[in-house]
Amino acid sequence: MIQIKTFSPKSHKIKALIYWPSGAGKTVLWWSAENVIFASSEDWLLPLADQKIPFVKIETLPQLKQLRDFLKNEEHEFETLVIDSITDINERIKKSIEEKNWKSMELSMWAELTEKIKWVLSDIKDLDMHIIIIAQEKFEKDWDQIKKIIPSLNWKLSTDICYLMDIVWYIFIDSDWERKLITSPNEKFLSKDRTKRIWNNTELNFKKWVQLVSEMHNDEEEVLYTIMTDTEKNLIERKANFKELKKLIEWSKTIDELIKNFKEIWTWKVTPEDLKKLIKIKDELKETLDPKKTEDVK
């Protein structure tokens, strides 16, 4: 099923990539996000040891996929996923590939690592929640001179990951020990702000960023058209049939009425799962009616 609808950023989930050197103040950003779950190694969480924040220790790619599947398919209370750091997780997955192949990284192994992590991060980006991906900095050099500072990942992933994000910011501490944020396109730093709402806000407050984006437009999204396949239409019809048949059976006052109403099941299409539910309702109901005639309800 697909929908044609108007777009409103009111409920948009921010996807942010923040990279920096150690000690630039990322814990300030963590504290400002709401209902957080961390995908991390334990070492990175020591500054938050007294906060009792939920986290998942990620050491392999399958673990990252498992977390993604849980956040996508199961009910939970989390609103913000923080991956800290993708640089560290990248190195752990790289090590597991080397151990699996019993040798150091080769060309084909680097390509495998890049594609797998890029594929998972693309899926994570599509989760219906805010995403903060933390990376360490890396220096691109030309003739031993620093050409550009970029997120520390392998190969083209350092730049490709940025295409998936709304926000790419570099944060550092200057010579006066003041925190600086690079938010707009820059020759020396890889940075962007697709929202064009946050780059003048230098406060490390993720809750404030969410508010600024939501205030871009206050109207809710409006669905203009819904396009469904025949299979999807059939499923909706079966679900509607179940609700009507459930009422029909539950409203039966006599055995004869129950027999008649239950027979309607075989003329209306329902899913196999819903059929089991209707049979269970019938079995429970017939015990409350005239016991002399229950044998007639099959």
KOLKOL-336705 format. One line per 10 residues: their letters; for each residue y, x, z of N, C-alpha, C. Coordinates in Angstrom, 1 decimal, padded with zeros to 4 digits, m for minus. Atoms other than C-alpha are relative to their C-alpha. Last residue first. Layout:
% KOLKOL-336705
a = Y,X,Z,Y,X,Z,Y,X,Z; ...
//
This chain:
% KOLKOL-336705
kvdetkkpdl = 000.7,m001.2,000.4,m027.9,m020.3,015.2,001.0,001.0,m000.5; m001.1,m000.9,000.5,m026.4,m023.2,017.1,m000.7,001.3,m000.3; m000.4,000.4,001.4,m029.2,m025.9,017.3,001.1,001.0,m000.6; 000.9,m000.5,001.0,m030.8,m024.2,020.3,000.3,m000.3,m001.4; m000.4,m001.4,000.4,m027.6,m024.8,022.2,m001.0,000.6,m001.0; m000.2,m000.1,001.4,m028.3,m028.6,022.2,000.4,001.4,m000.5; 001.1,000.6,000.8,m029.8,m029.2,025.5,000.1,000.2,m001.4; 001.1,m001.0,000.2,m027.4,m026.6,027.1,m001.2,m000.6,m000.8; 001.2,000.7,m000.4,m024.4,m029.0,026.5,m001.2,000.9,m000.3; 000.1,001.4,000.5,m021.4,m026.6,026.3,m001.4,m000.5,000.4
tekledkiki = m000.8,000.9,m000.8,m020.5,m023.5,028.4,m000.1,m001.5,m000.5; 000.5,000.0,m001.4,m023.3,m021.3,027.1,000.8,m001.0,000.8; 001.1,001.0,000.0,m022.3,m022.2,023.5,m000.6,m000.1,001.4; m000.4,001.4,m000.1,m019.0,m020.5,024.1,m001.1,m001.0,000.1; m000.5,000.2,m001.3,m020.4,m017.0,024.8,000.5,m001.5,000.2; 001.1,m000.1,m001.0,m022.7,m017.0,021.8,000.6,m000.3,001.4; 000.9,001.2,000.1,m019.9,m018.3,019.5,m001.0,000.0,001.1; m000.8,001.2,m000.5,m017.4,m015.7,020.7,m000.9,m001.2,000.0; 000.0,m000.2,m001.4,m020.1,m013.0,020.1,000.8,m001.1,000.7; 001.4,000.3,m000.5,m020.8,m014.3,016.6,000.0,000.1,001.6
lkkldeptvk = 000.1,001.5,000.0,m017.0,m014.3,015.9,m001.4,m000.4,000.5; m000.9,000.5,m001.0,m016.7,m010.6,017.0,m000.2,m001.6,000.1; 000.7,m000.3,m001.3,m019.7,m009.6,014.9,000.8,m000.6,001.1; 001.1,000.9,m000.1,m018.1,m011.3,011.9,m000.8,000.2,001.3; m000.5,001.3,m000.5,m014.9,m009.4,012.6,m001.1,m001.1,000.1; m000.3,m000.2,m001.4,m016.7,m006.1,012.2,000.5,m001.3,000.6; 001.2,000.0,m000.8,m018.4,m007.2,009.0,000.3,000.2,001.5; 000.6,m001.3,000.0,m015.0,m008.2,007.5,m001.3,000.0,000.9; m000.5,m000.8,m001.1,m014.3,m011.8,006.9,m000.7,001.3,m000.1; 000.2,m001.5,000.0,m014.6,m014.0,003.8,000.6,000.6,001.2
wtwiekfnki = m001.2,m000.8,000.0,m014.8,m017.8,004.4,m000.3,001.5,000.1; m000.7,000.3,001.2,m017.8,m019.9,003.4,001.4,000.7,m000.1; 000.7,m000.4,001.2,m020.2,m018.4,005.8,000.7,m000.4,m001.3; 000.0,m001.5,000.2,m017.8,m018.5,008.7,m000.6,000.4,m001.3; m001.2,m000.3,000.9,m017.3,m022.3,008.2,000.0,001.5,m000.3; 000.4,m000.1,001.4,m020.8,m022.7,009.6,001.1,000.3,m001.0; 000.6,m001.3,000.2,m019.4,m021.9,013.0,m000.5,000.2,m001.4; m001.0,m001.0,000.2,m017.1,m024.9,012.8,m000.6,001.4,m000.2; m000.8,000.3,001.2,m019.9,m027.4,012.2,001.0,001.2,m000.3; 000.9,m000.2,001.1,m022.2,m026.0,014.8,000.8,m000.1,m001.3
leditkswei = 000.2,m001.4,000.1,m019.4,m025.8,017.3,m000.9,000.4,m001.2; m001.2,m000.5,000.6,m018.5,m029.4,016.6,m000.1,001.5,m000.1; m000.1,000.4,001.4,m022.0,m030.5,017.2,001.2,000.6,m000.7; 000.9,m000.8,000.7,m022.2,m028.5,020.4,000.0,m000.3,m001.5; 001.4,000.4,m000.1,m019.1,m030.1,021.7,m000.9,000.9,m000.8; 000.2,000.7,m001.3,m015.5,m029.2,022.4,m001.4,m000.4,000.2; 001.1,001.0,000.0,m014.9,m026.6,019.7,m000.2,m000.6,001.4; m000.4,001.4,m000.3,m011.4,m025.1,020.0,m001.1,m001.0,000.0; m000.4,000.1,m001.4,m012.7,m021.5,020.4,000.4,m001.5,000.3; 001.2,m000.1,m000.9,m014.6,m021.8,017.1,000.4,m000.3,001.4
lkklekfnak = 000.8,001.1,000.3,m011.6,m023.0,015.0,m001.2,000.0,001.0; m000.6,001.2,m000.6,m009.2,m020.5,016.7,m001.0,m001.2,m000.2; 000.0,m000.2,m001.4,m011.5,m017.6,015.8,000.5,m001.2,000.7; 001.3,000.4,m000.4,m011.9,m019.0,012.3,m000.2,000.2,001.5; 000.2,001.4,000.2,m008.2,m018.9,011.7,m001.3,m000.5,000.5; m000.9,000.6,m001.0,m007.7,m015.4,013.1,m000.2,m001.5,000.0; 000.6,m000.2,m001.3,m010.7,m014.1,011.1,000.8,m000.8,001.1; 001.1,001.0,m000.2,m009.4,m015.7,007.9,m000.6,000.1,001.4; m000.6,001.4,m000.3,m006.1,m013.8,008.3,m001.1,m001.0,000.2; m000.5,000.0,m001.4,m008.1,m010.5,008.6,000.7,m001.3,000.4
reilnketdt = 001.1,000.1,m000.9,m010.1,m011.4,005.5,000.5,000.1,001.4; 000.5,001.4,000.0,m006.9,m012.1,003.5,m001.2,m000.2,001.0; m000.9,000.8,m000.7,m005.4,m008.8,004.6,m000.4,m001.4,000.0; 000.1,m000.3,m001.4,m008.5,m007.0,003.5,000.9,m000.8,000.8; 001.2,000.7,m000.5,m008.5,m008.7,000.1,m000.2,000.2,001.5; m000.3,001.4,m000.1,m004.9,m007.7,m000.5,m001.2,m000.8,000.5; m000.9,000.2,m001.1,m005.7,m004.1,000.3,000.3,m001.5,000.2; 000.8,m000.2,m001.2,m008.7,m004.1,m002.1,000.9,m000.2,001.3; 000.8,001.2,m000.3,m006.6,m005.7,m004.8,m000.8,000.1,001.2; 001.1,000.1,000.9,m004.0,m002.9,m004.5,m000.8,m001.3,000.3
mitylveeed = 001.3,m000.2,m000.6,m000.7,m003.5,m002.7,m001.1,m000.1,m001.1; 000.9,m000.1,001.1,003.0,m003.2,m003.6,m001.4,000.3,000.6; 001.2,m000.6,m000.5,005.5,m004.4,m001.0,m001.0,m000.1,m001.2; 001.3,000.4,000.6,009.0,m005.0,m002.2,m001.1,000.7,000.6; m000.4,000.9,001.2,012.5,m004.9,m000.7,m001.2,m000.5,m000.7; 001.1,000.0,001.0,011.7,m003.6,002.8,000.4,m001.0,m001.1; 000.3,001.3,000.5,015.0,m003.0,004.7,m001.1,000.1,m001.1; 000.5,000.0,001.4,015.5,000.1,006.8,m000.4,m001.4,m000.4; 001.4,m000.2,000.1,017.6,m000.6,009.9,m000.4,000.1,m001.5; 000.8,001.1,000.5,021.4,m000.2,009.7,m001.5,000.4,000.0
nhmesvlqvw = 000.5,000.8,m001.1,023.2,002.3,011.9,m000.9,m001.1,m000.4; 000.1,001.3,000.5,023.8,005.1,009.4,m000.7,m000.9,001.0; m000.4,m000.1,001.4,024.7,008.7,010.1,000.1,m001.4,m000.6; m001.4,000.6,000.1,024.5,007.9,013.8,000.5,000.1,m001.4; 000.2,001.5,000.0,020.7,008.6,013.8,001.3,m000.7,m000.2; 000.6,000.5,001.2,021.4,012.2,012.7,m000.1,m001.5,m000.1; m000.9,m000.2,001.1,023.9,012.9,015.4,m000.6,m000.5,m001.3; m001.0,001.0,m000.1,021.6,011.3,018.1,001.0,000.1,m001.2; 000.6,001.3,000.4,018.7,013.4,017.1,001.0,m001.1,m000.1; 000.2,m000.1,001.5,020.8,016.6,017.2,m000.6,m001.3,m000.5
kkfnletnnw = m001.3,000.2,000.7,022.0,015.6,020.7,m000.1,000.0,m001.5; m000.2,001.4,m000.1,018.4,015.3,021.9,001.4,m000.4,m000.6; 000.7,000.7,001.0,017.8,018.7,020.5,000.2,m001.5,000.1; 000.4,001.3,m000.6,020.5,020.3,022.6,m000.6,m000.8,m001.0; 001.5,000.0,000.1,021.2,024.0,021.8,m000.5,m001.3,000.7; 000.6,000.2,m001.3,025.0,023.4,021.4,m001.6,m000.2,m000.3; 000.7,m001.2,m000.4,026.4,024.9,018.2,m000.7,m000.1,001.4; 000.3,000.2,m001.4,027.3,021.6,016.6,m000.8,001.2,000.5; m001.2,m000.4,m000.8,029.0,022.4,013.3,m000.2,m000.2,001.5; m000.3,m001.4,000.1,025.6,022.6,011.5,001.3,000.4,000.7
irktrdkslf = 000.2,m000.7,m001.2,024.4,019.3,012.9,000.6,001.4,m000.1; m000.6,000.6,m001.2,025.5,016.7,010.5,000.0,000.9,001.2; m001.4,m000.2,000.1,024.8,018.1,007.1,000.8,m000.6,001.1; m000.7,001.2,m000.5,021.4,016.6,007.4,001.5,000.1,m000.2; 000.1,001.1,001.0,019.8,019.2,005.1,000.8,m001.3,000.4; 000.0,001.2,m000.8,021.0,022.0,007.4,000.1,m001.2,m001.0; m000.5,001.2,000.7,020.2,025.4,006.0,000.1,m001.1,001.0; m000.4,001.1,m000.8,019.4,029.0,007.0,000.4,m001.2,m000.9; 000.6,001.2,000.7,017.8,032.2,005.7,000.3,m001.2,000.9; 001.0,000.8,m000.7,020.2,034.9,007.0,m000.5,m001.2,m000.8
kenpstilkr = 000.8,m000.9,m000.8,022.1,037.7,005.3,m001.1,m000.7,000.8; 000.6,m001.1,000.8,023.5,035.8,002.3,m000.9,000.9,000.9; m000.6,m001.2,m000.4,024.1,032.6,004.3,m000.7,001.1,m000.7; 000.5,m001.0,000.9,023.5,028.9,003.8,000.8,001.3,000.1; m000.2,000.4,001.4,024.7,027.0,006.9,m000.5,001.2,m000.9; 000.5,001.4,000.4,023.3,027.0,010.4,000.2,m000.3,m001.5; m000.3,000.0,001.4,023.6,030.5,011.9,m000.6,m001.2,m000.6; 000.9,000.7,000.8,023.8,030.0,015.7,000.4,000.1,m001.5; m000.6,000.4,001.3,025.3,032.4,018.1,m001.1,m000.7,m000.8; 001.0,000.5,000.9,024.5,032.9,021.8,000.7,m000.5,m001.3
ewdsdifiyw = m000.2,001.4,000.3,027.1,035.1,023.6,m001.1,m000.5,m001.1; 001.0,000.8,m000.7,026.1,038.4,025.1,000.2,m001.5,m000.1; m000.7,000.5,m001.2,029.3,040.0,023.9,m000.9,m000.8,000.8; m000.3,m001.1,m000.8,027.3,042.1,021.4,000.7,m000.4,001.3; m000.9,m001.1,000.6,025.8,039.0,019.9,000.3,001.0,001.0; m001.0,m000.3,m001.0,022.7,037.0,021.1,000.9,001.1,m000.5; 000.0,m001.3,m000.5,020.8,035.4,018.2,001.0,000.2,001.1; m000.7,m000.1,m001.3,019.8,032.1,016.7,m000.1,001.4,000.5; 000.2,m001.3,m000.6,018.8,031.5,013.1,000.9,000.1,001.2; m001.0,m000.7,m000.7,018.5,027.9,011.9,m000.4,001.4,000.6
vidmlycidt = 000.4,m001.4,m000.2,016.5,026.1,009.4,001.1,000.7,000.6; m000.8,m001.0,m000.6,016.9,022.3,009.5,m000.7,001.3,000.1; m001.4,000.5,000.0,015.5,019.5,007.5,001.0,001.0,000.4; m000.8,000.3,m001.1,012.2,021.4,006.9,001.4,m000.6,m000.3; 000.6,001.1,m000.7,009.5,021.5,004.3,000.9,m000.5,001.1; m000.2,001.1,000.9,011.5,023.8,001.9,m000.6,m001.3,000.7; m001.4,000.5,m000.1,011.8,026.3,004.8,000.2,m001.3,m000.8; 000.0,000.9,m001.1,008.0,026.8,004.9,001.4,m000.7,000.2; 000.6,001.3,000.5,008.2,028.3,001.4,000.1,m001.0,001.2; m001.1,000.8,000.7,010.6,031.1,002.6,m000.5,m001.4,m000.4
slkwnlspii = m001.2,m000.2,m000.8,008.4,032.9,005.2,001.1,m000.9,m000.6; 000.0,001.0,m001.0,005.3,031.5,003.5,001.3,000.0,000.8; m001.0,001.0,000.4,006.0,033.7,000.5,000.2,m001.1,001.0; m000.2,000.2,001.4,004.0,036.6,002.1,001.2,m001.0,m000.2; 000.5,m000.9,001.1,003.2,036.4,005.7,000.3,m000.5,m001.3; 001.3,000.5,000.4,005.4,034.9,008.4,m000.5,000.8,m001.2; 001.1,m000.9,000.1,008.3,036.1,010.4,m001.3,m000.7,m000.3; 001.0,000.3,m001.0,011.3,033.8,009.7,m001.2,001.0,m000.3; 000.7,001.2,000.4,014.0,035.6,007.6,m001.1,m000.3,001.1; 000.8,000.4,m001.1,016.7,038.2,008.1,m000.6,m001.3,m000.2
kkiqdwdkef = m000.1,001.4,m000.5,018.0,039.6,004.8,m000.9,m000.2,001.2; m000.5,000.9,001.1,018.6,042.9,003.0,000.2,m001.4,000.5; 000.4,001.4,m000.2,018.2,045.3,005.9,000.7,m000.8,m001.1; m001.1,000.8,m000.6,018.5,048.8,004.4,m000.4,m001.4,000.2; m000.1,m000.2,m001.5,015.5,051.1,004.0,001.2,m000.6,000.6; m000.3,m001.4,m000.2,015.8,051.0,000.2,000.4,000.3,001.4; m000.1,m000.5,001.3,015.7,047.2,000.3,000.6,001.4,000.1; m000.7,m001.2,000.2,014.5,045.6,003.5,000.0,000.4,m001.5; 000.3,m000.4,001.4,013.5,042.1,004.5,000.9,001.2,m000.3; m001.1,m000.6,000.8,013.7,041.9,008.3,m000.5,000.3,m001.4
keqaiiiihm = 000.5,m001.1,000.7,011.6,039.4,010.3,001.1,000.6,m001.0; m000.7,m000.5,001.2,012.5,037.0,013.0,m000.7,001.2,m000.7; m000.8,m001.3,m000.3,010.2,035.2,015.3,000.7,000.4,m001.3; 000.6,m001.2,000.6,009.2,031.6,014.6,000.8,001.2,000.5; m000.7,m001.3,m000.4,009.6,028.3,016.4,m000.7,001.1,m000.7; 000.8,m001.2,000.2,008.7,025.0,014.7,000.8,001.2,000.3; m000.7,m001.2,m000.2,010.3,021.9,016.2,m001.0,001.1,m000.2; 000.7,m001.2,000.0,008.9,018.6,014.9,001.0,001.2,000.2; m000.9,m001.1,000.2,010.2,015.1,015.7,m000.9,001.3,000.1; m000.6,m000.5,m001.3,007.6,012.4,015.3,000.9,001.2,m000.3
dldkidslvw = m001.2,000.9,m000.4,006.0,010.3,012.6,000.5,000.4,001.3; 000.3,000.8,m001.2,003.8,013.2,011.3,001.3,m000.8,000.3; 000.0,001.4,000.3,004.7,014.3,007.7,m000.4,m000.9,001.2; m001.3,000.4,000.3,005.7,017.8,008.7,000.1,m001.5,m000.2; m000.7,000.1,m001.3,002.3,018.3,010.3,001.4,m000.5,m000.2; 000.5,001.2,m000.6,000.7,017.6,006.9,000.7,m000.3,001.3; m000.5,001.1,000.8,002.9,020.2,005.2,m000.5,m001.3,000.6; m001.4,000.2,m000.4,002.2,022.6,008.1,000.6,m001.2,m000.8; 000.0,000.6,m001.3,m001.6,022.2,007.5,001.5,m000.3,000.4; 000.5,001.3,000.1,m001.2,023.0,003.8,000.0,m000.8,001.3
kiketleawm = m001.0,000.9,000.7,001.1,025.9,004.3,m000.5,m001.4,m000.1; m001.1,000.3,m000.9,m001.3,027.4,006.9,001.0,m000.9,m000.6; 000.6,000.9,m001.0,m004.3,027.1,004.5,001.1,m000.4,001.0; 000.2,001.4,000.5,m002.4,028.4,001.5,m000.5,m000.9,001.1; m001.3,000.6,000.3,m001.0,031.5,003.3,m000.2,m001.5,m000.4; m000.7,000.3,m001.3,m004.3,032.4,005.0,001.3,m000.7,m000.4; 000.7,001.1,m000.7,m006.3,032.1,001.7,000.8,m000.4,001.3; m000.3,001.2,000.7,m003.7,034.2,m000.2,m000.6,m001.2,000.7; m001.4,000.4,m000.2,m003.9,036.9,002.4,000.4,m001.3,m000.7; 000.0,000.5,m001.3,m007.7,036.9,002.2,001.5,m000.4,000.4
slemskwnke = 000.5,001.4,000.1,m007.6,037.2,m001.6,000.1,m000.6,001.4; m000.9,000.9,000.7,m005.3,040.3,m001.3,m000.5,m001.5,000.0; m000.1,m000.4,001.4,m007.3,042.0,001.5,000.8,m001.1,m000.8; m000.5,000.9,001.0,m007.0,041.7,005.2,000.1,000.7,m001.4; m001.4,000.2,m000.1,m009.1,044.1,007.3,000.5,m000.9,m001.2; m000.9,m001.0,000.6,m012.8,043.7,007.4,001.4,m000.4,000.1; 000.3,m001.4,m000.5,m015.7,041.9,009.0,000.8,001.1,m000.7; 000.4,m000.9,001.1,m015.1,038.8,006.9,m000.3,001.4,000.3; 001.0,000.7,000.8,m015.1,036.3,009.8,m000.5,000.9,m001.2; 001.2,000.0,m000.8,m013.3,038.8,012.1,m001.2,m000.7,m000.8
eiskkireni = 000.5,m001.3,000.0,m010.6,039.3,009.5,m001.3,000.2,000.7; 000.4,m000.2,001.3,m010.1,035.6,009.1,m000.6,001.4,m000.2; 001.3,000.7,000.1,m010.0,035.2,012.9,m000.5,000.1,m001.4; 001.0,m000.8,m000.7,m007.3,037.9,013.1,m001.3,m000.7,m000.2; 000.3,m001.2,000.8,m005.2,036.1,010.5,m001.1,000.9,000.6; 000.8,000.5,001.1,m005.5,032.9,012.4,m000.4,001.1,m000.9; 001.3,000.3,m000.6,m004.2,034.7,015.6,m001.0,m000.5,m001.1; 000.7,m001.3,m000.3,m001.4,036.3,013.6,m001.4,m000.3,000.6; 000.4,m000.6,001.3,m000.3,032.9,012.1,m000.8,001.3,000.2; 001.2,000.8,000.4,m000.4,031.3,015.6,m000.5,000.6,m001.4
dtisdivlte = 001.1,m000.3,m000.8,002.0,034.0,016.8,m001.3,m000.6,m000.4; 000.3,m001.4,000.3,004.4,033.6,013.9,m001.2,000.4,000.8; 000.8,000.0,001.2,004.2,029.8,014.2,m000.4,001.4,m000.4; m000.7,m000.1,001.2,005.4,030.2,017.8,m000.9,000.0,m001.2; m000.7,m001.2,m000.5,005.7,028.0,019.5,m001.1,001.1,000.3; 001.0,m001.1,000.3,004.9,024.8,017.7,000.7,001.3,000.3; m000.6,m001.3,000.1,006.9,022.0,019.4,m001.1,001.0,m000.3; 001.0,m001.0,000.1,005.8,018.4,018.7,000.8,001.4,m000.1; m000.4,m001.3,000.6,008.3,015.8,019.8,m001.1,001.0,000.1; m001.0,000.3,001.0,007.8,012.0,020.5,000.4,001.3,m000.7
feheenklfd = m000.9,m001.1,000.4,004.6,012.1,022.5,000.9,m000.3,m001.1; m001.4,000.2,m000.4,003.3,008.9,024.1,001.0,001.1,m000.4; m000.5,m001.0,m001.0,000.0,008.7,022.4,001.4,m000.3,000.3; m001.2,000.4,m000.7,m002.1,006.3,020.2,000.3,001.1,001.1; 000.2,000.6,m001.4,m004.4,008.1,017.9,001.3,m000.4,000.6; 000.9,001.1,000.0,m004.3,008.8,014.1,m000.2,m000.7,001.3; m000.2,000.9,001.2,m001.5,011.2,013.3,m000.7,m001.3,000.2; m001.4,000.5,m000.1,m001.1,013.0,016.7,000.2,m001.0,m001.1; m000.2,000.9,m001.2,m004.9,013.3,016.9,001.4,m000.6,000.0; 000.7,001.3,000.2,m005.3,014.5,013.3,000.2,m000.9,001.2
rlqklqplte = m000.7,000.8,001.0,m002.5,017.1,013.7,m000.7,m001.3,m000.1; m001.2,000.5,m000.6,m004.1,018.4,016.9,000.7,m000.9,m000.9; 000.4,001.0,m000.9,m007.5,018.7,015.2,001.2,m000.6,000.7; 000.3,001.2,000.7,m005.9,020.5,012.3,m000.4,m001.1,000.9; m001.3,000.5,000.5,m004.3,023.1,014.6,m000.2,m001.3,m000.7; m000.6,000.6,m001.2,m007.7,023.6,016.3,001.4,m000.6,m000.3; 000.6,001.3,m000.3,m009.3,024.0,012.9,000.6,m000.6,001.2; m000.6,001.0,000.9,m006.7,026.8,012.1,m000.7,m001.4,000.3; 000.6,000.0,001.3,m007.7,028.9,015.1,000.6,m001.1,m000.8; 000.5,m001.3,000.4,m006.1,030.1,018.3,m000.6,000.0,m001.4
ikvfpikqda = 000.4,m000.1,001.4,m004.0,027.1,019.4,m000.4,001.4,m000.3; 000.1,m001.4,000.4,m003.7,026.3,023.1,m000.6,000.1,m001.4; 001.3,m000.3,000.6,m002.6,022.7,023.4,000.0,001.5,m000.4; 000.0,m001.0,001.1,000.3,021.8,025.7,m001.5,000.1,m000.5; 001.3,m000.1,000.7,001.4,019.1,028.0,000.0,001.0,m001.1; m000.1,000.6,001.3,004.6,020.0,030.1,m001.4,000.1,m000.7; 001.2,000.8,000.3,004.0,020.5,033.8,000.1,m000.7,m001.4; m000.4,001.3,000.7,007.6,021.7,034.2,m001.1,m000.9,m000.2; m000.2,001.0,m001.1,006.9,024.5,036.8,000.4,m001.4,m000.6; 001.1,000.2,m000.9,005.3,026.8,034.3,000.1,m001.1,001.0
lpllwdessa = 000.0,001.5,m000.3,008.1,026.4,031.7,m001.2,m000.3,001.0; m001.3,000.5,m000.5,009.1,030.1,031.5,000.0,m001.5,000.4; m000.3,m000.4,m001.3,005.4,031.0,031.3,001.3,m000.4,000.5; m000.4,001.1,m000.8,004.8,028.9,028.2,000.3,000.4,001.5; m001.3,000.4,000.3,004.7,031.6,025.6,000.6,m001.1,000.9; m001.0,m001.0,m000.4,001.8,033.4,027.1,001.4,m000.5,m000.2; m000.4,000.1,m001.4,m000.4,030.3,027.0,001.2,000.9,000.4; 000.9,m000.9,m000.8,m000.6,030.3,023.2,000.6,m000.1,001.4; m000.4,m001.3,m000.4,001.1,027.3,021.6,m001.1,000.9,000.6; 001.2,m000.7,000.6,001.0,023.8,020.3,000.4,001.5,000.1
fivneaswwl = m000.1,m001.3,000.6,003.4,022.1,022.7,m001.4,000.4,m000.6; 001.3,m000.6,000.0,003.7,018.4,023.4,000.1,001.3,m000.7; 000.4,m001.2,000.8,007.2,017.1,024.2,m001.5,000.2,000.2; 001.4,000.3,000.1,008.3,013.6,025.5,m000.7,001.1,m000.9; 000.6,001.1,m000.9,012.0,014.3,024.9,m001.5,m000.2,m000.4; 000.8,000.9,000.8,013.7,017.5,023.6,m000.7,m001.0,001.0; m000.8,001.1,000.5,016.5,019.1,025.6,m000.8,m001.0,m000.8; m000.3,000.9,m001.1,014.2,021.3,027.8,000.8,m001.2,m000.5; 001.2,000.8,m000.5,012.7,022.9,024.7,000.4,m001.0,001.0; 000.3,001.0,001.0,016.1,023.9,023.3,m001.2,m000.8,000.4
vtkgagspwy = m001.1,000.9,m000.1,017.1,025.7,026.5,m000.2,m001.2,m001.0; 000.4,000.9,m001.0,013.7,027.4,026.5,001.1,m001.1,000.2; 000.8,001.1,000.5,014.6,028.9,023.1,m000.4,m001.0,001.1; m000.3,001.3,m000.7,017.4,031.0,024.6,m000.8,m001.2,m000.5; m001.2,000.6,000.5,017.8,034.2,022.5,000.2,m001.4,000.5; m001.1,000.1,m001.0,015.4,036.2,024.7,001.3,m000.7,m000.5; 000.4,000.4,m001.3,013.0,037.3,021.9,001.3,000.0,000.9; 000.6,m001.1,m000.8,014.6,037.5,018.5,m000.3,m000.5,001.4; m000.9,m000.8,m000.8,015.2,034.2,016.6,m000.7,001.2,000.6; 000.5,m001.3,m000.2,013.8,031.5,014.4,001.0,000.9,000.6
ilakikhskp = m001.0,m000.9,m000.7,014.3,027.8,014.5,m000.7,001.3,000.1; 000.5,m001.3,m000.2,012.5,025.5,012.0,001.1,000.9,000.6; m000.9,m001.2,m000.2,013.4,021.9,012.4,m000.8,001.2,000.1; 000.9,m001.1,000.2,011.9,018.6,011.2,000.8,001.3,000.0; m000.5,m001.3,000.4,013.9,015.7,012.5,m001.1,001.0,m000.1; 000.5,m001.1,m000.8,012.3,012.3,012.6,000.4,001.3,m000.5; 000.5,m001.2,000.7,014.5,009.6,010.9,m000.5,001.0,001.1; 001.3,m000.3,m000.7,014.8,006.3,012.9,m000.6,001.3,m000.6; m000.1,000.5,m001.4,018.5,005.7,012.1,m001.3,000.4,000.8; 000.4,m001.1,m000.8,018.3,007.8,008.9,m000.1,m000.3,001.5
sftkiqim = m001.0,m000.1,m001.1,018.3,004.6,006.9,m000.5,001.2,000.8; 000.2,m001.1,m001.0,016.6,004.3,003.5,001.1,000.0,001.0; m001.2,m000.8,m000.2,016.3,001.0,001.6,m000.2,001.1,001.1; m000.9,000.4,m001.0,012.9,m000.1,000.7,001.2,000.8,000.0; m001.4,m000.4,000.5,010.2,m000.1,m001.9,001.0,m000.5,001.0; m001.2,000.9,m000.2,006.9,m000.2,m000.1,001.2,000.6,m000.7; m001.3,m000.7,000.0,003.5,001.3,m000.9,001.1,m001.1,000.1; m001.2,000.8,000.0,000.0,000.0,000.0,001.2,000.9,000.0
//
